[in-house]
């Protein structure tokens, strides 16, 4: 893995890290729960064929500020500004988990800002009959097994890099969990369902076959409510963060959908 | 010094195999374990115990707020305090307290506390905890990332509601009200004394110093574990140029007194092991919602772990739930670690005086009922303490003024509630 070019976008709420790598048509990537404390293999696969742009959402690793975002509208405008300033206006978007909920919102509110959409097990909906797992009521030692089919993938993502500050590193990881909580506490329900009908961008819904956070029927709920064409694809051997468990399969599906 | 009698109101009939069969005493404790008809008895006995403590001469009786909790049956301590106001005369009523961010609008707290202050003739101590993660974030669904900001704003609103004479509009970040004008208003001026129960966070200490509020460390782990926290508090007061008036602080301590140490060990073993074994059995999933502990406090906790300094504060960066994981659950350990001070009157006086002076705490909140202790034993413990320990401790800190104690109406201007005589009318 080679390191990407690192840029920065200044929002009122935060300075946000933006990774860029590869050439060709632009493709945006928004990370899922926990964010991107380090570069990861799925990004290599995507950047091999496209100009990949990876902005960090406020509060997630690479973007410290988020505590002035009080309402859902505050969040949506911040994410919109971030994508615009990262040069992603009108581009294809691949997004996972909490990031996928925001990507869906962008496509609903600003339809021309997103060309084609790949959503990996998005947050945003809640069905009492089949509630998602509570991602904030889990012991640290059990997080890996909740988010990934193979807990080792999560451990690799979150491991302290050589030479990193051992005090600040865990605080950054906690901050990512807090940022997700600030936007999605307590149920993950942002009433996104009411806006899904506005999404006309063709949407691929990717779901890990072993997702232990978002039950599989949520894929059908999304597909049924979307205003444009959609397709559901199940990724075998993958958990909630399917891009961590199966980077090749996720990248292949995403690249094909946005070709 | 002030000796205050504190009740948590624990459900006293959790099964023997509670820890093995149930994941948590808090948040998702199963409803099948709660028998309302038994709770009828418990509530009434607990209130008898609180009233008895007032009769025995304790300076205050104290209640607190918990939700979905098998060891704390007071979602609304205000209900209990109001009932106590009618059945006591001079004892201070310490509600420790209302978790401000949980009330919508927070003026509800200003109103209810004003009611208690009026009914009691100005005997209320108004406690404002942030609240534990289990109560606030899980049981009450508050966003942990906004909890403290909401708490601080609610505090500002409540204090303004108590003190402003004219109807005003409150244009807060989280609370907006066009017409704030509470009726009733508190007896005490400018308002009842405000006490802040908190963990060991530097921000809380600084805020208490800035606002001139009492800081209370309500730990279940006694004076040995509390030493580092109180040391941190006093160091911070010194750094901020505040005096060492012991009445700036409150501290919670479990006590079991009997004629002899051997008898005390025998009498209090069951209740102590019930409390530390069953009542503090909290699922660690609910310990640390992200954002509940501020980054400054996380950093301080991580730094002290890294340094492994002799004075490292084990509380910094931890929460109520995380601390409960490492608790001792057998009587000998419980006593060794100082969770419960157990002994003869002489031994209790010696240890408790040491606690008060070493921690420099002028408000001791004493748990003389704990776990599944029945009314008879609770009253024995209370009476023996009042008769044999209290008189020998009262003189401590007499050189300091307690500026944080309620200022009730003059005795002769306060009413005595009429006694209740059911059927009296029919008999006339």
Interface residues (C-beta under 8 A of the other chain):
Chain A: X67 X70 X134 X136 X137 X138 X139 X166 X167 X168 X170 X171 X174 X175 X177 X178 X179 X180 X181 X182 X185 X186
Chain B: X137 X138 X141 X143 X144 X145 X146 X149 X173 X174 X284 X285 X286 X289 X290 X291 X295 X298 X299 X302 X303 X306
